[in-house]
Amino acid sequence: MELWKRLGLLIVVLLTVSCDQQDESPYQPTFSKTSSSTSLEYIVGIHPLHNPQKLFEVYGPIVDHLNAKIPNAHFHLEASRNYEEFDKKLYSGYFDFAMPNPYQTVRSIKVGYSVFGKMGDDDEFRGIILVRKDAGIRSVLDLKGKKVSYPAITALAATMMPQYYLQTHGLDVKRDIENVYVGSQESSIMNVYLGQVSAGATWPVPWKAFIKEHPDKASQLEVKWQTGSLPNNGWVVRKDVSPEMSQKVASALFELNASEEGRKMLERLPISKFEKANNATYEPVEDYLERFSMVVRPIER
């Protein structure tokens, strides 16, 4: 009898551990490129505005909206761990639809994508440079010999635009400071808070999210400088997707701000709307990238 009791207890423990492990395992979505006889499969890629978990929380409802509005099609949201991974997928034509940053947008045009829309609120697409309030940083020249963090070398608003600002306000970005690429917007902000760097670059969207989620930490930081603005993140479609499907996706995105439910989805991004755009919309970005390559450092275009 004692043996049976011990065996029973062991089974309960094993089942409990198994359940706990299942509960703690992060959700891992699966994606398919195959089409069934009743629906076409489309993969939607969003550049790494946030870490993958948060990106699903913010953009998942947008993709759910596409699935609800467009019969006989199924859209999968795919996150990428970092900019490098997203770039590889985008430039290889892996995504059917994607929302790249403006730098990635103009490059995607050259590999077979077309612009059909974009985020609204272009004034929000600018770089900001954060410092600790107690750091004693008063001018750009105070950063000489110090570390500055950025999310990724290919981030436009949060890396290139701040570097251009610093370069044109008295610093030699390649020699006067140590540029540290930390992998994400949140990490760039946290590096400033923790004192790992003297300044950190990001852009208004993740900064606003940080203020909301970590008000105590945010209160110890300040936006010391900000850049000018450029056209916001684009929506692109791969050339082999039918014009009819592209138009359906565009219509579903552009109508979001017309309903209360849609406006709540947009508030989480946070933007006021998605709007029409085309390849020509990003010509100012092309011009900016050319100046950046000449003034700061060469980039692939």
NUVO-530057 format. One record per atom (N, C-alpha, C, O, CB): x, y, z. Coordinates in pm, whole numbers, plus 50000, padded with zeros to 5 digits. Glycine has a CB too. Layout:
XYZ
...
END
This chain:
500844987850000
500005000050000
500865012550000
500575022349930
499065000150122
501965012250081
502855023750087
503485026549950
503655038149911
503955021550192
503815015749878
504405017349744
503425024049650
503795033049573
504825003649686
502165019749656
501155025749567
500955040549601
500785048749511
499805018249579
500985043849729
500835057949768
501975066349710
501755077449661
500805059449921
503195060749716
504355068149663
504265069749512
504575080349457
505655061049700
503835059049445
503665059949299
502605070249262
502785077849167
503275046249241
501525070449337
500465080249311
500945094349332
500625103249253
499275077549400
501715096649438
502265109849465
503215114249354
503205125849314
502985110049600
504035104849304
504975107949197
504235112149071
504645121549002
505865095849168
503135105149040
502345108548920
501775122548933
501795130148836
501215098348898
501255126049051
500685139449072
501735150149052
501475160348989
500075140649212
502945147649107
504025157349095
504415159348950
504595170648904
505245152849177
504545148248877
504925149148735
503885156648655
504225164848570
505125135148676
502605153948681
501535160948610
501555175748642
501325184148554
500175154948644
501815179048769
501855193148810
502975200448740
502785211548691
502015194248962
504185194348736
505325200448668
505045202348522
505375212648464
506575192148686
504405192148461
504075192948319
503145204448291
503335211848194
503465179948270
502115205948375
501155216948357
501825230348374
501575239748298
499995215648454
502695231348478
503385243948501
504245247548382
504275259148341
504245243148627
504945237748325
505805240548210
504995245148091
505415253948017
506635228348173
503815238948073
502965243147962
502485257347982
502415265147887
501765233647948
502135260748108
501625274248134
502695284648112
502405295748067
501085275248275
503985281148145
505045290948137
505635292347998
506345302047970
506125287348234
505375282847909
505955283347775
505355294947697
504135296247690
505715270147700
506195303547639
505665314847562
504965310147437
505325299947378
506775324647526
503975317747398
503235314347276
504135315747154
504755326147135
501995323147261
504195305347073
505015305546953
504115303346832
503765291946802
506145294846959
503725314046762
502855312246647
503565304746535
504785305346523
502355325846596
502785297846454
503335290946338
502825297646213
501735303246211
502965275846338
503635297146109
503315304245987
503425294745868
504285285945866
504225316345969
502575296545772
502585287945655
502525296245529
501785306145523
501425278045659
503275292545427
503245299345299
502355291945199
502185296545086
504655300645242
501785280645240
500985272945146
499555277945144
499055283345243
501015258145182
498905276245031
497535280545016
496605268545012
496935258344951
497375289044889
495475269545076
494475259045067
493545262244953
493675272644888
493695257545200
492595253344927
491665255544816
490665266444848
490025271644757
490935242744781
490515269944976
489495279645012
490055293145054
489325302945056
488655274245122
491335293845087
491895306745129
493345307945089
494075298045080
491745308445280
493755320245066
495145323345036
495825327845165
495225334845246
495255334244925
497075323945182
497835327145301
498785338745273
499485338845172
498615314745351
498785348545362
499655360145347
500405362645478
499805362445585
498845372845305
501705364845468
502505367945585
502735382945592
503155389145494
503855360245582
502455388645708
502575403045732
503755405245827
503785399845937
501255409045791
504715413245783
505875416145866
505895430645912
505695439745833
507135413045791
506145432746040
506265446146097
507705447746146
508195439146219
505235448546215
508385458546107
509765459946151
509825461546303
508825465446364
510435472146081
510955458646364
511025457246511
510835470346588
511775475546649
512335451346549
509615475446584
509275487146665
509335483646814
509655492146897
507865492446628
509025471046846
508995466346984
509605452446988
509925446646884
507535466147041
509785447047108
510175433047118
509035424447064
507895429147058
510525429147265
509325411947022
508285403846957
506995402447035
505915403446976
508825390246931
507075400247167
505855398547245
504975410847240
503765409847219
506195395147389
505575422547260
504785434847258
504285437847118
503185443247102
505605446447311
505085434547016
504635437146880
503365429246849
502455434446783
505745433546780
503295416646897
502075408746877
500905415046952
499785415146901
502285394346925
501155420347072
500075426547149
499525438847078
498315441247080
500585430447288
500425446547015
500015459146954
499455457146814
498435463046779
501195468846949
500125448946734
499735447446593
498865435346565
498285434146457
500955446746507
498755426046663
497885414546644
496455418446611
495865412646520
497895406046767
495855428146684
494485432246651
494345438046510
493285436746448
494005442346752
495395444546460
495345449946324
495225438546223
494425439246130
496595458646294
496025428146243
495975416646152
494675408946169
494135403846071
497175407346176
494165408046291
492845401846313
491775409446235
490845403446181
492505401546463
491905422646230
490965430846155
491015427446006
489975426645941
491265445846177
492215425445952
492335421445811
491635408145787
490925406545688
493815420445770
491835398745877
491195385645862
489675386645867
488975379245798
491685376045969
489165395645950
487725397145963
487115404045841
485985401245803
487385405046089
487875413145780
487335421345672
487515415145532
486805418845439
487985434845674
488445405745519
488765400645385
488505385645381
489325377845430
490245403745348
487375381445323
487055367045313
488035359845220
488665366045134
485605365145263
488135346845238
488965338245151
490435342145153
491155339645056
488455338845009
490875348045262
492295351145280
492615349645428
491775352245514
492655365545227
493835345645456
494245344645595
495605351345612
496555348145541
494295329845642
495675360645706
496875368545728
497555364245859
496895362945963
496535383745731
498865361845851
499655358145968
500615369646000
501315374545911
500435344845944
500645373846124
501615383746168
502895376746209
502865367246287
501055392246285
504025381146157
505315375446195
506225386246249
506505396246183
505965368446075
506695384146371
507645393446433
509065388746402
509295377146369
507415394346587
509995397946414
511415394746397
512165398846523
511805408646588
512015402046272
513195391246558
513925393746683
514675406946680
514845413246784
514885382446711
515125411146562
515905423346550
515845428546408
515235422346320
517365420846593
516485439946385
516455446046253
517125437146148
516645436146035
517135459746256
518225430846185
518945422546089
518065411146038
518055408345918
520215416846153
517345404646127
516465393746087
515335398845998
515015392645897
515895386646210
514735410146036
513675415945955
514185419545816
513525416845715
513085428246024
515365425745810
515935429745681
516115417745589
515795418445471
517275436745702
516615406745643
516835394745561
515535389745502
515475386145385
517505383745644
514485389445583
513185384845536
512615394245430
512105389845327
512215383445653
512705407345458
512125417145366
512845416945232
512205416245127
512195431045427
514155417745234
514915419045109
514975406045030
515365406144913
516305423745139
514595394945092
514505382245018
513095380044964
512845370044897
514905370545108
512165389244993
510805387944944
509955378245023
508955373144971
510825383744802
510325375645147
509585365945229
508195371045267
507235363345264
510375362745354
508075383645301
506775389145341
505905391945218
506405396045113
506965402145423
504605389445233
503655393745130
503315408445149
503315416245053
502365385045136
503035412045273
502805425945310
503765429245425
504075420645507
501295428445352
504225441745430
505145445445538
505015460145569
504615468245485
506605442045500
505365463545693
505425477445735
506855480345779
507165479245897
504405480545849
507745484145684
509135487345717
509275501945758
508365510045738
510055484245598
510445505245817
510715519345839
511035525845704
511205518745605
511885521345940
511115538945697
511285545445566
512565541545492
512565540545370
511275560345584
513645539245565
514885534645501
514665520945439
515045518545324
516045534145603
514065511845515
513765498545462
512735499245349
512775491245255
513245489445574
511835508945358
510815510545255
511455513645119
511135507145019
509835521645293
512355523445116
512955527044986
513835515744934
513945513944813
513785540044999
514465508245023
515265496844977
514365485544927
514725478544833
516175491745090
513205483744990
512305472844949
511755475144808
511475465544735
511145471545049
511605487744769
511125490844634
512075484944530
511635480544423
510995506144614
513355484744561
514365480044466
514425464844457
515065459444367
515715485244506
513755457844549
513765443244546
512375437444518
512135425644544
514305437644678
511465445644466
510195440244418
508965443344500
507935436944480
510315426144409
509035452944590
507845457244663
507375470844611
508135478244549
508145458044815
506105473744636
505525486744602
504855492644724
504265485444805
504525485544484
504945505644738
504305512644850
502835514844818
502505519544708
505015526144880
501945511544912
500525514444893
499945522645008
498815527544998
499745501544877
500685524145116
500175531545230
501285534845327
502455531845302
499065523645300
500925541045438
501905544745538
501205548245669
499995550145672
502755556445490
501965549045774
501475554845899
501225569745878
501955576345805
502485552346015
500215574945943
500015589445942
500935596146043
501885590046093
498545592845973
500645608746072
501365616046177
502865616946149
503675613046233
501145609346311
503225622146032
504635623145995
505455631146095
506655628946108
504755629345858
504835640346166
505575648346262
506165639746374
507125643846440
504675659046322
505605627846394
506105618746497
507335610946450
508045605046531
505015609146538
507585611046317
508735603446269
509955612346271
510315618746172
508485597846126
510585612646386
511775620746409
512635613846515
512135605746592
511405635146453
513885617046518
514755611646621
514735620346745
514595632546736
516165610346569
514865614046861
515015621346986
516235615647060
516525603747051
513715620447074
516925624247132
518125620247206
517875623047354
517645634447394
519395627847154
517925612347434
517615613047576
518895613647659
519925607847623
516775600947617
518815620647771
519895620547870
519255619748009
518075622748026
520805633447857
520035615848106
519565616648244
519555631248287
520435638948249
520475608048340
518565635048365
518475648848410
519645652748499
520015664448507
517185650948484
520235642748567
521335645748657
522705643548593
523715643248663
521215637248780
522755642048459
524015638548392
524895650748364
526085649148336
523725631448263
524335662648372
525115674748346
525445676748199
526385683948166
526385674248424
524665670548109
524865672147964
524065684447920
522835684547927
524415659247884
524775694747874
524085707147834
524165709847685
523235715347627
524665718847909
525265706147623
525415708447479
525865695647412
526335686347478
526435719947451
525715695147281
526145683447205
527615680447229
528015668847236
525895685647055
528425690847242
529855688847262
530185682247396
531285676947413
530565702147253
529245682547492
529465675747619
529495660547603
529905653447695
528395679747718
529055655547487
529065641147462
530415636247410
530615624247395
527965637447363
531315645347382
532605641247325
533325631747421
533465634547540
533495653647296
533785620347365
534465610247445
533535601047522
534005592847600
535385616947540
532225602247501
531255594347577
530515584447486
530655584747364
530255603647648
529715575847549
528945565647477
527525570747447
526905577447529
528885552547559
527045567247327
525665570347288
525045557447236
525655550547154
525625581847179
523845554147282
523185541647241
522135544247133
521545554947125
522525534847362
521935533947049
520925533846942
520375519646934
521045510246975
521535538546803
519165518046882
518605504446872
519305495746769
519585484046796
517155505246839
519605501146650
520205493146543
520815502546440
520395514046427
519165483746476
521805497646369
522525506246275
521645510446157
521915520646093
523775499146224
520575502546127
519705505746013
518415512746054
517555515145969
519375493145939
518255516046183
517075523446226
517195537846177
518205544446203
516915522946382
516205542746108
516295556246051
516025566946155
516915574946186
515305557745935
514805567246211
514475577846307
515315577146433
515715587446487
513005577046343
515605564946480
516235563346610
517755561946604
518415561646708
515675551446677
518325561246484
519785560246472
520345570346372
521115579146409
520185546146432
519945569046247
520535577546143
520215592246165
521105600746153
520045573146007
518965595246195
518605609246212
519295615546334
519755626946323
517085610546224
519375608746449
520155614346560
521645615646527
522275625446567
519995605646683
522215605946455
523625607046419
523865618846325
524865625846337
524115594046354
522945620946232
523065632546142
522975645546223
523715655046198
521955632146032
522065645746321
521925657546406
523215660346481
523695671746482
520755655746507
523795650146544
525035652046619
526175656346528
526975664946565
525415639146692
526235650346409
527315653646314
527225668146270
528245674846255
527245644346191
526015673046249
525835686646200
525755696946313
525525708746288
524575687446116
525955692546438
525975701746552
527295700846629
527345703446749
524805698746645
528345697146558
529665698846616
530465686346647
531645687546680
529525706146736
529875674446638
530605662246668
530995654746541
530285655446440
529765653146759
532105647746546
532435637946444
531955624546499
532585618646587
533995637746410
530835619846447
530165608046504
531065595746503
530975587446593
528895605146427
531915594446405
532765582546394
533985583046486
534585572746514
533225580746251
534365594946532
535595596346610
535385601946751
536105598246844
536555605046536
534425610846766
534285618046893
533475610646998
533595613647117
533655631346869
532645601046957
531815593647052
531905578747023
532345574646916
530335598447045
531495570747120
531415556247100
529955552747073
529105554347161
531975548347224
529665547946953
528305544346913
528025529946955
528745520746915
528105546146760
526975528047034
526645514847088
525255510847035
524265517447064
526675514847244
525195499846959
523935495146902
523415483846991
523995473046996
524125490246753
522295486547060
521875477947171
520705468647138
520285460947225
521505486347287
520165469147016
519215458946973
517745462746973
516975456846896
519365447547056
517335472247056
515915475947058
515755490247109
516655495847170
515115466247146
514575495847083
514265509347131
514265509747283
514845518847344
512905514047076
513605499747345
513525499447490
514905498547554
515175504847656
512655487647536
515795490647492
517135489147546
517925502147537
518695505347627
517875477947473
517745509547428
518435522347415
518025531947526
518865538947583
518155528547277
516725532147556
516235540847664
516765536247799
517235544347879
514685540947666
516705523147823
517155517847953
518645519847974
519085521648088
516815503047962
519425519447867
520865521847883
521135535947936
522095537948012
521575519947749
520305545447898
520445558947952
520045559148099
520775564448183
519575569047871
518905553248129
518425553048267
519445546648361
519675551648471
517105545548275
520055535748318
521005528448401
522385534748406
523255530348482
521125514348352
522595545148325
523885551848325
524955544448246
526135547348261
524345553748464
524555534748164
525515527548081
526035536147967
527145533947918
524875514848026
525245545847925
525635555347821
525285569347867
524475571147958
524935552047685
525895579347806
525615593247843
524385598747772
523765608347819
526815602047813
524035592747659
522845596847584
522355584847506
523125575847474
523145608947489
521055584747476
520475573747400
519475579047300
518695588147330
519815563547493
519495573347182
518585577747075
517405568147061
517555556047076
519335578846942
516255573747032
515065566047002
514145575146920
514625584646858
514345560947133
512845572246918
511905581246851
510635582046935
510495574047028
511575576346705
509715591146908
508635594047001
507735582247039
507295581547154
507795604446945
507465572946947
506525562146978
507005553547095
506245552047191
506325553346854
508205547747092
508625539847208
508875548347333
508725543347445
509885532247175
509255560947316
509455569647432
508125572047504
508075571647627
510075583147389
507055574347429
505735576247490
505295563447562
504725564047671
504695580147383
505575551947500
505215539247563
505995537347693
505455532447792
505475527547468
507275541247693
508105540047812
507585548947924
507545544948040
509575543547779
507195561047889
506625570247989
505385564148054
505205565148176
506275583947925
504555558047973
503305552148022
503565539948110
502925538148213
502395548347905
504515531648069
504755519148139
505715520448257
505645512848353
505285508948042
506635530248249
507645531948355
507765546748394
508815552748374
509035526448308
506705552548448
506725566948477
507825571248573
508385582048558
505395571048534
508155562848671
509205566448767
510565567348699
511325576748723
509265556248881
510855557648615
512135557848543
512165569348442
513165576448432
512365544348470
511065571248369
511005581748267
511185595548328
511715604548263
509685581048192
510735597248452
510825610348518
512265614548542
512545626348565
510075610248649
513195605048537
514605608148558
515355611148427
516545614048428
515265596548630
514615610348315
515205612848184
514555625148121
513475629448163
515045600548092
515215630648020
514625641647944
515045640747798
516125635647766
515035655248004
514175645847711
514515647047569
515375659547555
514885670747568
513225647747478
516655657547528
517575668847521
517565675247383
517625687447371
518985664447556
517495666947277
517455672147140
516515663647056
516295651947085
518865672247078
515975669646953
515175662246857
515475666946716
515865678446694
513675663846888
515295657946621
515615660846482
514385666046408
513305667046465
516165648346412
514565669246281
513435671946194
512695659046163
513095648346211
513885678746065
511635659746083
510815647946056
510915643645909
511365651145823
509355650846091
510485631345885
510415625545751
509105617945738
508415615945838
511625616145723
508725613445616
507525605045603
507625592845693
508685586745707
507335600645456
506515589345754
506465578645853
506615564845787
506745563745665
505165579445931
506585554445870
506755540645823
505775537145712
504615540945717
506585530945939
506255529845613
505435526545497
504745513045507
505135504545587
506265526845374
503735511245425
503135498045401
503505494045260
503285501745166
501565498145421
504075482045242
504485477445110
503885463745082
503545456145173
506025476845099
503745460744953
503205447944909
504145442044804
504675449344720
501765449544853
504345428944808
505225422544711
504565422444573
503335421544564
505575408144755
505355423244469
504855425544334
503955414444282
503145416944193
505995427144241
504065402044336
503255391144284
501895389844354
501095381144317
504005378144296
501625398344454
500315398544516
499365406144424
499715416644371
500365405144659
498165401044406
497235407044310
496855421244352
496745424144471
495975398544297
496645430144254
496195443744286
494885443844364
494665452544448
496025451844158
494015434144336
492735433544406
492945431044556
492295437444639
491855422644347
493845421744589
494105418844729
494805430644796
494495434044911
494955406144744
495725436744726
496405448544780
495405459444813
495525466044917
497455453744682
494435461544726
493435471944749
492545468644867
492165477544944
492585473844624
492215455844884
491405451844998
492125454345130
491535459345226
491025436944987
493415450945133
494195453445254
494285468345282
494125472745396
495605447345240
494545476245177
494635490745193
493335496345249
493355504445343
494975497445059
492215492245193
490915497345239
490665493845385
490165502045462
489785491745152
491025481545424
490815477245562
491675485345659
491245488545770
491115462345577
492895488645618
493775496645704
493335511145712
493335517245819
495215495845654
492955516745597
492625531045593
491305534245662
491065545845697
492575535645449
490455524245682
489155526645744
489205525745897
488205528645963
488135516845691
490325521945952
490395519546097
489995531746178
489325530446281
491795515246135
490405543646134
490125555646213
488675560146203
488285570046266
491015566846169
487855552846124
486455556646108
485535550146211
484355553746219
485975553045968
486045540846290
485225534246391
485895535246527
487105536846537
484985519446354
485095534346632
485635535146768
486585523546795
487645525446856
484505535246871
486205511546751
487065499846771
488395501546699
489455498446754
486365487146722
488325506646575
489545508746499
490435519446561
491655517946564
489215512546357
489825530146611
490625540746674
491325535646799
492425540146831
489735552646710
490705526246871
491345520446988
492565512246946
493585512447015
490355511647067
492465505246834
493635497746783
494765507346749
495925504846781
493245489446659
494435518346683
495445527946641
496085534946762
497275538146760
494825538346548
495295537246865
495825543846985
496935535647050
497815541247117
494705546347087
496905522647031
497915514147093
499245515047017
500275510747070
497435499547096
499245520546896
500475520746817
501515530946864
502685526946869
500145523546673
501255543346899
500025550946883
500115560446763
501065568146751
499725558847012
499125559846676
498985569146564
497515572346547
496665565946608
499585563346433
497205582246465
495805585846442
495205578446324
493985576946316
495675600846421
496045573746230
495505567246109
496615561046026
497795564146043
494715577446024
496195552045936
497005548145821
496445555745702
495255558645698
496985532545798
497295558845604
496855566945491
497505562445362
498485555045363
497155581745515
496945567045249
497455563345118
498865568845096
499205579545146
496515568445008
499655561345021
500995565844984
501425557744861
500795547744827
502025564045102
502485562144796
503055554644684
504565556244687
505115562644777
502465559444547
505235550444590
506695550844590
507235565144596
508245567744662
507245543844466
506555574344526
507025588244521
506965594944657
507695604644681
506185596144420
506115590044747
505995595844881
507345595744953
507605604345037
504955588244964
508195585944919
509455584144991
510665589944920
511805586944956
509675569645015
510435598344820
511555605244756
512325614244853
513545614944844
511055613544638
511635621344948
512395629145047
513315620445133
514365624945177
511435636745137
512905607945156
513765598745232
514995595145152
516105594545206
512985585945269
514825592845022
515965590144933
516965601544940
518175599344951
515485588044787
516455613844933
517335625644939
518075626245072
519265629245077
516515638444918
517345623445181
517955623945314
519055613345327
520125616245380
516895621845422
518795601445279
519775590645287
521045593945208
522145590245247
519175577645237
520865600845096
522035604945018
522885614845098
524105613745100
521605611244883
522225624545164
522975634145246
523655627145363
524805630145396
522035645245297
522935617845425
523495610545538
524765603045496
525765603345567
522465600745596
524715596445382
525865588845333
527075597845307
528215593645326
525505581445204
526835610045265
527915619245237
528465625645364
529675627845375
527445630045142
527595628545460
527995636345578
528425627645695
529365631245766
526845645245622
527765616145717
527995608345838
528775595445809
529925594045852
526675604845904
528175586345737
528825573545704
528115567445584
526915569645566
528805563645826
528815559945503
528165553545388
527165542945433
527435535545528
529215547145295
526025542345366
525035532145393
524615525545263
524735531445155
523825538045466
524115513445272
523625506445153
522285512345113
521395513945197
523505491145178
522135515444985
520895521544938
520425514744810
519395518444755
521075536644915
END
